[in-house]
Amino acid sequence: MAIPTPIPTRVFPGFGTITPEPHFTCIAIKFSSTSTPFPFGFSPNKLQLRPLLNTTRNFCAVATGVQEVLPTPLTSTSPPPSMVDGATRLYISYTCPYAQRVWITRNCKGLQDKIQLVPIDLKDRPSWYKDKVYPPNKVPALEHKNEVRGESLDLIKYIDSHFEGPSLSPSSGPAMEFAEELLSYTDTFYKTVVSSFKGDDVTEACTAFDYIETVLSKYDDGPFFLGQFSLVDIAYAPFIERFQLFLMDVKNYDIGFGRPNLAAWMEAMNNIDGYKITRSNPKELVESYKRRFLANI
């Protein structure tokens, strides 16, 4: 079990204090006259909030980036885990972007000791996974309270609402509606970008990234889609990670060039340990995408 190192309260004149809650499962931000949960519920401007956000990310890094020993992927010769012990398990593949979404959510909620990772080797997956765990035979899947659920966007919402830890979603209002709009766009975003992988024309991909650049400008109290870090960032991160690497390698196309909001978002994401630990080897990601999208060219 990973044990985080205690870190002290930080005082910000004119704002208040940041203090890690017990077990680092959440962070309390106390302003001069009030107290409100992070990340939603306040709106200083981006320049005023930057020191506070930077320190908050450092707290999140301690809370979610604890030194976790990742288990070896299970193969066709691996025995199944106990199905009657009541444990909560997250079945993933270390290379699957959809599973990565849920893995990041689990980390950023500080649930490493509450949700057990069960990595599956998708090239040699065990038969019991389909027969006894999840008949669709896909990842991710979450086993919780003797029920198994799937679909990455559903799972990140489920984990955020059913487990302890800092909230990763706005509770109401325009931000919640905007979040749902952005989550609904993820599939369109993916299909639009990959349509430009074959051939020399990246116009469609440019259009998709321009849209991302525009929506990232909506809130000015942080570099993320909703200003502050949320499930929306988690939903997009695995795919933008792969697109950035692949397009730079194959087409010498930098998705952050001329898009300062997107560049700032990528930099901010790379400072979140709950995300960093989930990243795959860049070279392997690029080679995987080449095999998938360029094999017949």
N, C-alpha and C positions, 0 to 999 in steps of 0.2 A: 504494500500500500504506500502510495506517495505521501510524504509529509511536507507541506509547504513551510517555508521559513517565515516566522512572524514579521510583519512590517508595521511601522508606526503610523499614527494619524498624521496627515499633512494639513497645515493651516494655510488658507489663501485669504489674505486681507481683502476685505470688500465683498468676499463671497461666503466664506465659512470654512468647513473642514471636510476632508474625505477620510473615512474610517472603514477598514475591512470588517465585515460582520464575522461572528464566530465561524470557524471552519472555512472561511473565505468563499462561502457559497453566494454571497451577494455583497454589495458595496453601499454604504450609506453616505450620501452627500448631505451635509447639514449646512444650510445657509444661515446668515446672520439672524434671521427672524423666523425661519421655518425649516422643515426637513422634508425631503421628497425623494422617492426612489429613483435611482439611475437605471436606465438612461432617459426615461421620458418624464416630462412634467415641468420643464423649465426652458427658458429661451433667451439666455444672454447671447450676444452676437458672437460670431466665430472668433474674432480676435480676442475678445474678453475671455472666452471659454477655453482657448487653446491650452494654457497651462493646466487647467483643470482636466481637460480631456486627455492630455498626455500622461498625467499622473494616474488617471483612471485606467488608461490602457495598461500602465505598468502594474496596477493592482490586478487587473484582469489577467495579465500574464502570469502573476504569481498564483492566482486562483485557478487558472485553467491550463497553464503550461507546466504544471508540476511534472516531475520526471516519471513518466509512465513507461513501463516496459511493455512494448507491443507484442501480443502473442503471435505465434507462427500460424499462417493460414492452414485451415483444415482441408484435407484432400479426401479422395475416395477411400483411402485406407484408414482414415481417422474415425474413432468411435464418436457417437453423438454425445452431446452434453445431457445431463439428467433433465428429463422433461417434467419432473414432479417436485422439484426442489423450491419452486416459487421464485427463482432468481429472475431478474430483469436482464435481458440480453439483447444486444444490438448486433445483428448479423450484417456484415459489410464485406466489401472487397476493398483492399487498400488502393486499388487503381480505378475504382468506379466513381465518377463525379457525383452521381445521384446518392450513393452511399456516403460520399464525403460530406455532403450537406448535413446529413443527420449526425455524423461523427463530429463535425464542427459544433453543432448545436449542443450536443452532449458535453463537449469540452467547455464551451462558453457558459454553460449553466453550472459548471463545477461538479459534474455528476460522474466523474471517473470511478468513484467508489460505489456508485449506486447502479450504474448501467454497465454491465460487463460487455466488452468487445469480443465478438466471435467472428474472426475473419475467415472468409471462404475463398478457396482457390477456384476461380470461375472456369479455369481450363481443365480442372480435375475435381469438380465438385462432388461431394459425397452424396450418395443416393438417398440417404436418410433425410437430407435437407428438404428435398421435395416431398418425400413420403410422410415425414413426421413433423416437419416444422412449417414449411411454407410452400404449398402446392404450386403456386406460380413459378417457383424455382428461380426467383430473382432476388437481388439485393437492391436496396436495404430492406430489412424486416426487423421489427421490434417485438420481442416477446415480453409482455408485461401483464401481470396478474392472470397468468395462464391463458392469455389471448395473444395471437400474433397478427400484427398489422403491417401493411406495406405502403408504398408510394411515398417518395421522399418529401414532397411538399406537405402532405398530410402528416407525416411523422415529425417534421420540425415544429409544426404547430402543436401537435399532440404533446411532445416533450416540453415545449415552452409552457403549456397550460396545465400539465399534470404533474410536473416535478418542481421541486424547490429550486431556488437560484434566481439570479437577476432576470427580470422580464426582458424579453427580446422583441416585444410587440407593443405598439401603441394600443391602448385599451378602447379608444373611441375617437370620433371626430374625423376631420379631413385626413389626418396622417394615417389612420387605419384604412380608410378608403383608398388612399394613394398606395399604401402597402399592398393591398389586395390587387390593385391594378398592375403593379409592377410584378407581383408574383405570377399573375396570369399571363404576363408577357414573356416569361422565361422560355417557354417552348418555341414561340415565334422567333425570339432572339437567337436561340440555338440554330434553328432551321435556316434562318436568313444568313447567318455567318457561315455555316458549313457549305451553303450553296456556292460560296465563292472559293472554296478550296481547290476545285478543279479548274484549270484554265488560268489565264493571266488577269482577268477582270475581277477586281475586289470591290466594285461599286456597291454591291448589295451589302457586303460586310461593313463598308464605310458608313452606309446609311444606318445600320444597326448601332454601330459605335457612336455615331453622331447623336442618335436618340439617347443613348446612355449618358453621353456628355451633357445633354440638355436637362435630363431629369435629375442629374446630380447637382444641378444649380438651384433646385427648387428651395432647399433649406440651407441656411447660412450659419447654423450653429454647430457645424461639424462637417467632415469630409464624406460622410456616408449618405446613402440614398435618402434616408429620413433625417439627415443631420447627424443623428446619433446612431450607433451600431445597432443593427436589428436583423431579423430573419431575412429581410430582403437582401442584405449584403451576403448572408450565408448562402442564399439560393443562387446568386450569380457568381460567387467567388470561384467555385471549381471549374466553371466553364471559361470565364475570362482568364483564369490561370492558364488553361490549355490553349486558348486562342492566341494569347499573347506570345507564348513560346513557339507555337506552330507557325503562325504567320510571319514572325520575325525570321525563323529559320528557313522557311520554304520560299517566302515571297519578299523577304527583307522589308516587311511592313510593320512599323512600330505603331501599335494601336493607341499609345499614349501621346504620340507626337501631335501637337496642335490641339490637344484635348487636355487642358490643365486640370479640369475636374476629375477626369478619369485617371490621370496620372497620380493625382493626390489621393484618390480612392485606393488605387493599387498599393501605393506606399503605406497608407494607413492600415490596409488589410495585412500587409506583410509585417506589421508591428504587433499583430495579435497572435499570441502563442497558441491559443486554442485552435487557430487556423493553421499556423505554421507547422505544427506537428503532423498535420494531415496531408501535407504536400508530398507528392511523389518526386522521384528523381526526374529533373527536367529533360534530360536526354532520353530517358525511357518513355516519357510522355510524348515527346516529339516523334520518336520511332514508332510508337503505337499508333499515333494519328496518321503517319505516313503509310503504314500497313493498311489501315482502315480506309483511308480516303484516296490514296494515290496508287494503290496496288495495281490497278488495271490501266494506268496511263502509260 
